Amino acid sequence: MLTKEPQIPGISLNQIVPIQELELLTGVPVFLGLASSDNNEPKKLTLRTQFDQHFTKVKGYLRDVVKGFFENGGRICYVIPLINNSLDTLHQGLETSEVLETDLVCVPDIMLDAEGKIISTLEEIIQRQKIILEHCEEMSDRFAILDAYIQEEELNRQRQALSSHNGALYAPWLKIEHRPDFIPPCGHIAGMYASCDRAVGVHKAPANIQLEGVLNLSSSLTATQQEQLNPKIGAGINCIRSLRGRGMRVWGVRTLSPQAEWQYINVRRLFLTFGRWANRNLADTVFEPNAFPLWLRLQRELSVYCESLWRQGALQGSVPQEAFYVKCDAETNPPENREVGQVVAEIGLAPIIPGEFIKLLLVQSNSGISVT
């Protein structure tokens, strides 16, 4: 027999479980390389062993590069198989990656020709790497980890031919176990990025960290050579050095940007992550009336996020006012902007390096949110 509980007047407690906000993941690369799968679609990997479950006919470096990613602290990556190394296939692969939740791009097999041998002409490699950098610039939410050419005498020419805020170049190549030749370093570097992001954040400089699973280097770069590859002004190459008693370590944190404010990887990735956060968390403000209530909301939410960056140690300053500013009002949104449907918020951040305010413009229009 069922009995009803007596209804006693008083206070009742209803437990409400909050909906957890989706985490904005960083250190998640997409690897594009020569392989085939059952449907040639992108695959998400969370374990190294999953690679062989999905991919066959691996012709180049892809398997070992992905292995290096997981060995060096990587947790999540995507792999897009390419049937060949043509420019059209590269374009298609990059276009496929646009829908993935990724912030790093690695394409190790562009170093190989149709027969699987290292391309002898640097110009062909540079052409492909420029396509990758242009993709990252257009997407404005990802960073390219590029492999320097294996021939040491060509490094400066390669460095001078590439220019981008959203990419970095690494040399030399790596010797790993169970492989007779050297492999490009991008997978090991991507794993190091992911490990740094998880331990500290994107504002942590990914340098002076020992690479795991590396037995030797294709060339031993000296301190003098490193100074030549990392001039005080302009793009630089990040050298992997064999340091006595300390293993193989990344000894550089430079981008390929000619502009001083974007010459450090951690600074550039901090601003790219800021843009990703804005697109995710402020997308619902699109099509709202361009007036004071919207400006106030944008200023409030952006300030809260900036303060969270400051508390994480990503920004300089002993108080928030020294670390950032946010401005979204009638001055940043004059009538001519409002007439074309744009909302502009100006944000200034003082990252740990280079120690001065770097200004962002957050522009909202009916096509979405962009950060410049």
Summary of the structure (lengths in Angstrom):
residues: 372
radius of gyration: 23.5
end to end distance: 69.5
largest distance: 89.3
contacts: 1191
relative contact order: 0.10
helix: 35%
strand: 22%
